């Protein structure tokens, strides 16, 4: 059953990568990368559960923090860039 969940997570990750490459706007691409990061966290957690290694959850938490901080940074960059275009 957990093997099916890993396959499903990997398929969603593949679809998120496709969306990131062919997204019509920057925000669609950012959302797809965020989805990919979230599914990666879930994948690491399930992998840690399957292998019986609880330290994988620590790795998943650190990755979640990095994912959150990087998405906030990218969104602020695009917001700042949009403000500069509007002021010009």
C-alpha positions in Angstrom: 0.0 0.0 0.0 2.8 2.4 0.8 4.5 1.6 -2.5 1.3 2.8 -4.2 1.5 6.0 -2.3 5.1 6.5 -3.3 4.3 6.0 -6.9 1.4 8.5 -6.6 3.6 11.1 -5.0 6.2 10.6 -7.7 3.5 11.1 -10.4 2.3 14.3 -8.8 5.9 15.5 -8.6 6.3 14.8 -12.3 3.1 16.7 -13.1 4.3 19.6 -11.0 7.5 19.7 -12.9 5.7 19.8 -16.1 3.5 22.7 -14.9 6.7 24.5 -13.8 8.2 24.3 -17.3 5.1 25.1 -19.3 3.2 27.4 -16.9 1.7 30.4 -18.6 2.8 33.0 -15.9 5.6 33.3 -13.3 3.1 32.8 -10.5 1.9 29.5 -12.0 5.5 28.3 -12.2 6.2 29.4 -8.6 3.1 27.5 -7.4 4.2 24.4 -9.3 7.7 24.6 -7.7 6.1 25.0 -4.3 3.9 21.9 -5.0 7.0 20.0 -6.0 8.8 21.0 -2.8 5.8 20.0 -0.7 5.6 16.6 -2.4 9.3 16.1 -1.9 8.8 16.7 1.8 6.0 14.1 1.8 8.2 11.7 -0.2 11.1 12.0 2.3 8.7 11.4 5.2 7.2 8.3 3.6 10.6 7.0 2.7 11.8 7.5 6.3 8.7 5.6 7.6 9.3 2.7 5.2 13.0 2.4 6.0 12.4 2.8 9.8 14.7 5.8 10.0 13.0 8.7 12.0 15.9 11.1 11.2 14.4 11.4 7.8 11.6 13.4 9.4 14.2 15.9 10.6 15.5 16.2 7.1 12.0 16.7 5.8 11.4 19.5 8.3 14.6 21.3 7.3 13.6 20.9 3.7 10.2 22.3 4.5 11.7 25.4 6.1 14.1 26.0 3.2 11.2 25.5 0.7 9.1 28.1 2.6 11.8 30.7 2.9 12.8 30.3 -0.8 9.3 30.7 -2.0 8.8 33.8 0.1 12.0 35.2 -1.3 11.1 34.5 -4.9 7.6 36.0 -4.4 9.1 39.2 -2.9 11.6 39.4 -5.8 8.8 39.3 -8.3 6.7 41.8 -6.3 9.6 44.2 -6.1 10.2 43.8 -9.9 6.6 44.5 -10.6 6.6 47.7 -8.5 9.6 48.9 -10.4 7.8 48.3 -13.7 4.8 50.2 -12.4 6.9 53.2 -11.2 8.8 53.5 -14.5 
